[in-house]
Amino acid sequence: MNTGPAEGPGKRSGLRLAILAGAGEYPAHVARNARAAGAEVYVAALSGAANIADFPGCDAQEYRLGQLGRLLDALKRREVTDIVMIGALPRPSFGALAPELSTLKYLPHFARAFQGGDDHLLRGVVSFFEGQGFRVGSPAEMAPEIVAPLGALGRTVPASVARDALLRGFDLLAALSPFDIGQGAVIADHRVIAVEAAEGTDAMLERVATLVRAGRLKLGKGDGVLVKAPKHGQDLRVDMPAIGPDTVARVAEAGLAGIAVRAGGVLVGDRARLAAQADAAGIFIEGVS
């Protein structure tokens, strides 16, 4: 198979791309963008996460994780050269893969990949597909407009107290990177309020909202920031942090002043829609270098 570099942003005529799609809006966005640029797109919708109905006009099929052999056969028949993996997918247990016969020969590779944190597992997935002759690309490469730019997304900008908090938050995430425990945190009142772990960003924000409702956390005007950033060494081809409309709604519900993300390292989807939602809620979204 051809493993040379794909074209940069712009026309992609002749590119044979497979999207391994999890949950959320981003897989469909990448598929639309790639097709509009001229790529031939095949969607492998991961069972329980993605729905093939969300990919109109695309050649699409649903697969369980244990159907890896069947998936590889489909990719090779279609002469796919490039793969993008995008969308939310809860980490499965190795014992729950329920592999088909055609998948059994690949199990030793994934047994080793499961012997570590999320970063270790994802590196194992990438190395597997690269070993099969595919080029693993980044969603940001295929659809750069869905990545956070530098600066404010909307009209609202962080006050000085929020700017101090977001800088402290990025320092915190950098310090936590070696522990592979999450990509987000909430900083307010000159202290760390919450750190994202296995529960994810939404559940973390709900914890903060519960503290606010119970009167255990009182936020001053313009205080309280959600920060999101990749971990050091994180492979952004397969595990780029993301925010979306639900994130904005939960930040507003928790009474936080806004969201700070690492510019170029976090997915934001439809920038204009997210900016309008943030403006309506009176919160900021800012990309920080």
VOGU-3710 file (C-alpha; in Angstrom, 3 decimals, decimal comma):
1> mntgpaegpg> 0,000/0,000/0,000  1,027/3,597/-0,517  2,275/5,062/2,760  3,635/8,329/1,438  2,403/11,666/2,756  -1,114/12,752/1,959  -1,834/16,122/0,440  -1,990/19,080/2,804  -5,186/21,044/3,480  -7,066/21,666/0,275
11> krsglrlail> -7,824/19,320/-2,610  -7,558/15,622/-1,847  -8,663/14,082/-5,121  -7,556/10,462/-5,337  -7,094/10,069/-1,574  -8,688/6,862/-0,304  -9,563/7,606/3,290  -11,150/5,471/5,999  -12,657/7,112/9,061  -12,838/4,937/12,171
21> agageypahv> -15,739/6,759/13,768  -16,685/6,984/17,417  -19,426/9,083/18,969  -20,028/12,808/18,540  -20,202/15,330/15,730  -16,547/15,285/14,685  -16,450/12,096/12,577  -19,255/13,356/10,315  -17,563/16,751/10,027  -14,283/15,183/8,905
31> arnaraagae> -16,140/12,954/6,440  -17,968/15,926/4,878  -14,770/17,947/4,646  -12,767/15,112/3,075  -15,494/14,334/0,524  -15,830/18,001/-0,402  -12,075/18,079/-1,034  -12,330/15,113/-3,407  -11,340/12,171/-1,219  -13,013/8,767/-1,439
41> vyvaalsgaa> -14,296/8,137/2,081  -15,138/4,851/3,755  -16,635/5,043/7,250  -16,155/2,257/9,770  -18,753/3,155/12,411  -17,808/1,604/15,751  -20,768/-0,256/17,190  -22,419/1,433/20,147  -20,736/4,763/19,374  -21,318/5,908/15,781
51> niadfpgcda> -24,370/5,548/13,550  -23,970/5,026/9,800  -27,058/7,215/9,264  -24,890/10,198/10,272  -22,762/9,750/7,138  -25,101/10,317/4,184  -23,449/9,796/0,812  -20,561/7,817/2,344  -19,775/4,151/1,941  -20,270/3,095/5,560
61> qeyrlgqlgr> -20,436/-0,082/7,627  -20,770/-0,795/11,339  -18,113/-2,874/13,123  -17,632/-4,279/16,588  -14,157/-3,988/18,087  -13,810/-7,745/17,784  -14,278/-7,573/14,005  -10,840/-6,160/13,261  -10,040/-8,852/10,708  -13,236/-8,116/8,803
71> lldalkrrev> -12,448/-4,385/8,899  -8,942/-4,899/7,521  -10,325/-6,980/4,657  -12,764/-4,168/3,796  -10,023/-1,527/3,889  -7,747/-3,527/1,631  -10,533/-4,298/-0,872  -11,186/-0,574/-1,143  -7,469/0,156/-1,472  -7,585/2,574/1,453
81> tdivmigalp> -4,291/4,389/2,028  -5,076/6,716/4,939  -6,964/6,315/8,202  -8,354/8,903/10,597  -9,606/7,804/14,023  -11,959/10,284/15,637  -14,898/10,381/18,033  -15,567/9,367/21,607  -15,256/5,721/22,570  -15,144/4,410/26,150
91> rpsfgalape> -12,043/2,351/26,809  -13,061/-1,316/26,467  -11,657/-4,143/28,544  -9,467/-6,593/26,691  -11,710/-9,451/27,783  -14,776/-7,795/26,254  -13,426/-7,676/22,683  -15,195/-10,941/21,690  -12,956/-11,442/18,642  -14,096/-13,189/15,492
101> lstlkylphf> -11,912/-15,938/14,065  -10,299/-13,527/11,557  -9,226/-11,274/14,450  -7,607/-13,864/16,716  -4,141/-13,595/15,132  -3,966/-9,895/16,066  -4,752/-10,399/19,753  -1,130/-10,627/21,010  -0,463/-7,101/19,719  -3,504/-5,700/21,521
111> arafqggddh> -2,838/-7,681/24,678  0,421/-5,719/24,941  -1,332/-2,429/24,078  -3,828/-2,901/26,911  -1,006/-3,196/29,457  -0,828/0,534/30,141  -2,776/3,770/30,266  -4,838/5,335/27,516  -1,806/6,842/25,769  -0,088/3,447/25,688
121> llrgvvsffe> -3,202/1,780/24,282  -3,664/4,403/21,570  -0,017/4,208/20,550  -0,534/0,489/20,192  -3,558/1,025/17,945  -1,615/3,470/15,763  1,377/1,147/15,466  -0,925/-1,710/14,481  -2,508/0,152/11,563  0,849/1,553/10,467
131> gqgfrvgspa> 2,219/-1,977/10,531  -0,585/-2,990/8,182  0,602/-0,367/5,670  -1,809/2,464/6,387  -0,921/6,075/7,073  -2,646/7,315/10,250  -3,605/10,961/9,782  -4,817/13,690/12,111  -8,365/15,098/12,149  -6,737/18,527/12,247
141> emapeivapl> -4,976/17,760/8,980  -8,189/16,659/7,282  -10,387/19,419/8,738  -8,210/22,224/10,187  -11,220/24,505/10,663  -12,476/22,378/13,585  -9,349/23,036/15,679  -9,126/25,869/18,221  -7,441/29,001/16,832  -5,339/31,422/18,836
151> galgrtvpas> -7,381/34,086/20,625  -11,026/34,556/21,587  -13,693/32,618/19,712  -16,453/35,099/20,540  -16,886/38,651/21,797  -16,233/37,850/25,458  -12,642/37,826/26,698  -11,286/36,693/30,077  -10,943/39,236/32,877  -7,592/39,495/34,628
161> vardallrgf> -8,623/37,122/37,436  -9,711/34,504/34,882  -6,509/34,956/32,880  -4,453/34,289/36,003  -6,563/31,189/36,670  -6,204/29,780/33,157  -2,427/30,161/33,211  -2,358/28,328/36,535  -4,565/25,649/34,984  -2,223/25,047/32,069
171> dllaalspfd> 0,686/24,737/34,506  -1,318/22,161/36,461  -2,124/20,074/33,369  1,533/20,138/32,320  2,558/18,847/35,756  -0,064/16,074/35,626  0,854/14,900/32,121  3,160/12,066/33,228  0,278/10,484/35,169  -1,981/10,119/32,088
181> igqgaviadh> -5,115/11,018/34,060  -6,974/13,565/31,975  -6,929/16,636/29,809  -8,965/19,149/31,793  -9,226/20,965/35,096  -11,249/23,706/36,767  -9,453/26,538/38,531  -11,259/29,132/40,658  -10,757/31,210/43,766  -6,942/30,868/43,432
191> rviaveaaeg> -7,139/27,084/43,826  -7,703/23,836/41,976  -11,402/22,938/42,141  -11,474/19,779/40,022  -9,230/17,634/37,851  -10,552/15,455/35,044  -9,849/11,756/35,434  -11,596/8,706/33,963  -15,064/10,267/34,360  -14,489/12,828/31,589
201> tdamlervat> -15,045/16,560/31,279  -18,844/16,568/31,544  -18,890/14,620/34,805  -16,134/16,833/36,213  -18,168/19,951/35,400  -21,243/18,405/37,014  -19,229/17,937/40,211  -18,364/21,633/40,130  -21,987/22,611/39,465  -23,056/20,498/42,452
211> lvragrlklg> -20,584/22,329/44,691  -21,941/25,677/43,491  -25,576/24,659/44,001  -24,791/23,389/47,500  -23,100/26,658/48,418  -19,775/24,912/49,021  -18,142/26,860/46,185  -18,770/30,572/45,727  -17,381/32,135/42,568  -16,544/35,800/42,237
221> kgdgvlvkap> -17,514/37,697/39,115  -15,278/36,703/36,219  -13,732/33,842/38,188  -13,681/30,115/37,443  -12,124/28,624/34,321  -12,207/25,257/32,576  -8,843/24,535/30,946  -8,323/21,835/28,299  -4,997/20,851/26,781  -3,238/17,786/25,396
231> khgqdlrvdm> -0,822/15,943/27,618  2,883/16,174/26,811  3,726/13,615/24,154  0,063/12,853/23,431  -0,533/11,590/19,895  -2,949/14,183/18,543  -3,684/12,045/15,516  -5,876/9,790/17,618  -6,540/11,525/20,925  -7,038/15,252/20,524
241> paigpdtvar> -9,022/16,828/23,392  -12,345/18,361/22,416  -15,008/20,779/23,604  -18,454/21,321/22,147  -21,920/22,749/22,811  -22,450/20,480/25,838  -19,195/21,743/27,343  -20,271/25,364/26,947  -23,679/24,634/28,475  -22,143/22,854/31,474
251> vaeaglagia> -19,571/25,596/32,042  -22,393/28,167/32,105  -24,477/25,965/34,417  -21,551/25,683/36,836  -21,208/29,478/36,904  -17,695/29,514/35,471  -16,400/32,521/33,563  -15,159/30,609/30,549  -13,047/28,016/28,782  -9,366/28,177/27,886
261> vraggvlvgd> -7,942/25,659/25,406  -4,543/25,056/23,909  -4,631/26,648/20,450  -3,976/24,078/17,738  -4,375/21,213/20,195  -8,110/21,032/20,973  -11,094/20,317/18,721  -13,870/22,916/18,842  -16,020/21,914/15,873  -18,154/24,658/14,338
271> rarlaaqada> -16,320/27,738/15,604  -19,064/30,224/14,697  -21,798/28,184/16,392  -19,711/27,677/19,531  -18,799/31,378/19,661  -22,466/32,394/19,366  -23,434/29,987/22,154  -20,663/31,305/24,409  -21,646/34,920/23,719  -25,275/34,134/24,549
281> agifiegvs> -24,188/32,533/27,819  -21,829/35,400/28,661  -18,738/33,203/28,868  -15,444/33,275/26,972  -13,667/30,655/24,894  -10,030/31,460/24,272  -7,254/29,639/22,476  -3,948/30,087/24,302  -0,511/29,377/22,849
//
